[in-house]
Amino acid sequence: MKIAGLQKVSMVDYPGYICATVFTQGCNFRCGFCHNRDLMTTDKNSGFSQEEFFEYLNSRKTMIEGVCITGGEPTFWPDLPDFARKIKKTGLKLKLDTNGSNPQMIHDLLQEDLLDYIAMDVKTSLARYHLFKVPENTQEVLAQSIQKIISSKIPYEFRTTCVPEIVTEEDICSIAETIKGAKKYCLQQFRPHENMLDKKFLKLKPYNKNELNKFKSISESFVENVIIRGI
């Protein structure tokens, strides 16, 4: 697994805990509004070796409480379970960020009790994932991941970055129904960024507070706890 970077201390990436956030290189989706376009391909040199990463963890175990593995897409890498085992051996809690494209990996990590928290991005209604140049079976695959997470015994969240044109009121209705029964759903404000893959998204005006609150109200008919981030 290639490590692209490390945020040594984060107060926001793991709810309730101070964590180190490790970024993996490589992703199987191509989302135009992604802020981490440099992490999409695997042909770049790693920013850190695993040895350097674990040296840092062992030197800071008294300062941080957990690790967040994000990307890119961590489940893209077959050796993710080995990496997770090494982290758990340090005694730190482990959170995984995923796009949900590898339900078998999610299943295996959960079965082995390697995760303490999991966050899955639901980018739009499942029927519209063709916008991200994904395989034809993606809708079915994502539905499997959603059900595995909902039925898990650990804290979790689903989250949607509310990108105008990508996420509409109709999409919110569909997403909320798809994750019906979930304990937590996060609606995230879209923020244009110069590092996005597709510059056309720089021209989009983010939803205002009232519009996001309407999305929240819609979602609350299906999900126990809905929060808005970024406003």
C-alpha positions in Angstrom: 0.0 0.0 0.0 1.3 3.4 -0.9 1.1 6.2 1.7 0.7 9.5 0.0 0.8 11.7 3.1 0.2 12.1 6.8 -1.6 14.7 8.9 0.2 14.2 12.2 -2.6 15.6 14.4 -6.3 16.1 13.5 -9.2 17.2 15.7 -11.9 16.7 13.1 -11.2 13.5 11.1 -12.3 11.0 13.9 -15.3 12.2 15.8 -14.5 12.5 19.5 -10.9 11.6 19.2 -7.5 13.3 18.5 -6.0 11.3 15.6 -3.3 11.0 13.0 -4.7 10.9 9.5 -2.9 8.8 6.9 -3.7 9.3 3.1 -3.4 6.4 0.8 -2.5 6.8 -2.9 -4.9 5.6 -5.6 -8.7 5.7 -6.1 -11.0 3.8 -8.5 -13.5 6.7 -8.8 -13.1 9.9 -10.8 -15.2 12.6 -9.1 -14.7 16.0 -10.7 -15.2 17.8 -7.4 -12.6 15.8 -5.5 -10.1 18.0 -3.6 -7.5 15.2 -3.6 -6.9 14.7 -7.4 -3.2 14.0 -6.7 -4.2 10.9 -4.9 -6.2 9.3 -7.7 -3.4 7.5 -9.6 -1.0 5.0 -8.1 2.0 6.0 -10.3 3.4 8.6 -7.9 6.0 8.0 -5.3 4.8 7.5 -1.8 5.2 10.4 0.6 5.9 8.1 3.5 7.1 4.6 4.0 5.1 2.4 6.3 8.2 2.2 8.5 8.3 6.0 8.9 4.5 6.0 9.6 4.8 3.5 12.4 7.8 5.2 13.9 5.7 8.3 14.1 2.8 6.4 15.8 5.0 4.8 18.3 6.6 8.2 19.2 3.2 9.9 19.7 1.0 7.3 21.3 0.6 9.4 24.4 -0.6 12.4 22.3 -3.1 10.9 19.9 -5.9 8.5 20.5 -6.5 7.0 17.0 -5.7 6.8 13.3 -7.9 7.7 10.4 -7.1 5.9 7.1 -8.4 7.9 4.2 -7.5 8.5 0.6 -7.7 8.1 -2.3 -9.5 4.9 -1.5 -7.9 2.7 1.1 -9.9 -0.5 0.2 -8.2 -0.2 -3.2 -5.2 -1.9 -1.6 -5.3 -5.7 -0.9 -2.8 -5.3 2.0 -5.1 -2.9 3.9 -6.0 -5.6 6.5 -2.3 -6.1 7.3 -1.8 -2.4 7.7 -4.9 -2.2 10.0 -3.6 -5.0 12.1 -0.3 -3.2 12.7 -2.2 -0.1 13.8 -4.4 -2.0 16.2 -1.4 -3.6 17.8 -0.3 -0.1 18.9 -3.4 0.2 21.0 -4.8 3.1 19.0 -8.4 3.3 17.7 -8.9 3.0 14.0 -11.3 4.8 11.6 -11.7 4.0 7.9 -13.0 6.4 5.3 -14.2 4.6 2.2 -16.3 5.2 -1.0 -17.9 1.8 -0.5 -16.6 0.2 -3.7 -15.2 -2.9 -2.0 -17.9 -4.5 0.2 -15.8 -7.7 0.7 -12.9 -5.7 2.2 -15.3 -3.9 4.5 -16.8 -7.2 5.5 -13.4 -8.7 6.2 -12.2 -5.7 8.3 -15.4 -5.7 10.3 -15.4 -9.5 10.9 -11.8 -9.3 12.2 -12.8 -6.4 14.5 -10.1 -4.2 13.0 -12.2 -1.1 12.8 -13.6 1.2 15.6 -15.4 3.6 13.2 -16.2 3.7 9.5 -17.4 6.5 7.3 -18.8 5.9 3.8 -19.2 8.6 1.2 -22.5 8.4 -0.7 -21.8 10.9 -3.5 -25.2 11.0 -5.0 -28.2 8.7 -5.6 -26.8 5.3 -6.6 -28.5 5.4 -10.0 -26.4 8.5 -10.9 -22.9 7.1 -10.1 -22.3 6.8 -13.8 -21.2 10.5 -13.5 -18.0 9.2 -11.9 -16.9 6.8 -14.6 -17.5 3.7 -12.5 -18.2 0.0 -13.4 -21.7 -1.0 -14.3 -22.2 -3.0 -11.2 -21.3 -0.1 -8.8 -24.9 0.5 -7.7 -25.2 -3.1 -6.5 -21.8 -3.0 -4.9 -22.5 0.2 -3.0 -25.8 -1.1 -1.7 -24.0 -4.2 -0.3 -21.5 -1.9 1.5 -24.3 0.2 3.0 -26.0 -2.8 4.4 -22.8 -4.2 5.9 -22.1 -0.9 7.6 -25.6 -0.5 8.9 -25.6 -4.0 10.3 -22.2 -3.6 11.9 -21.7 -3.2 15.7 -19.4 -0.2 15.5 -20.1 3.6 15.3 -20.4 4.7 11.7 -21.6 7.5 9.4 -22.7 8.0 5.9 -21.9 11.4 4.4 -22.7 13.3 1.3 -20.9 16.4 0.0 -23.8 18.5 -1.3 -22.4 19.5 -4.7 -25.0 21.4 -6.8 -25.9 19.5 -10.0 -24.4 16.3 -8.5 -26.7 16.3 -5.5 -30.2 17.6 -5.9 -33.3 17.4 -3.6 -34.4 14.3 -5.6 -31.0 12.7 -5.0 -31.2 13.5 -1.2 -34.6 11.7 -1.1 -33.1 8.7 -2.9 -29.9 8.6 -0.7 -31.9 8.9 2.5 -34.2 6.1 1.5 -31.2 3.9 0.5 -29.6 4.3 3.9 -32.9 4.1 5.8 -32.4 2.9 9.4 -28.8 4.3 9.6 -27.8 5.9 12.8 -25.9 8.9 11.4 -25.9 10.8 8.1 -23.7 13.9 7.5 -24.6 16.5 4.9 -21.4 18.3 4.0 -21.2 21.8 2.5 -19.5 21.9 -0.9 -16.5 24.2 -1.1 -14.9 25.0 -4.4 -11.1 24.3 -4.4 -8.4 25.0 -6.9 -7.1 21.4 -6.6 -10.4 19.9 -7.8 -10.1 17.4 -10.7 -12.6 19.3 -12.9 -12.3 23.1 -12.9 -15.9 23.6 -14.0 -16.9 23.0 -10.4 -15.2 26.2 -9.4 -18.0 28.0 -10.9 -20.7 26.4 -8.8 -22.4 28.3 -6.1 -22.7 26.2 -2.9 -26.1 25.5 -1.4 -27.1 28.1 1.2 -28.0 27.3 4.8 -31.8 27.1 4.1 -31.3 24.7 1.3 -29.1 22.4 3.4 -31.6 22.5 6.2 -34.3 21.4 3.8 -32.1 18.4 2.8 -31.6 17.7 6.5 -35.4 17.8 7.1 -35.9 15.3 4.2 -33.3 12.9 5.5 -34.6 12.9 9.0 -37.6 10.9 7.9 -35.2 8.0 7.2 -32.2 8.4 9.4 -31.9 8.7 13.2 -29.3 11.5 13.4 -28.7 13.9 10.6 -26.1 16.7 10.9 -24.8 19.4 8.6 -21.1 20.1 8.4 -19.4 23.2 7.0 -21.8 26.0 7.5 
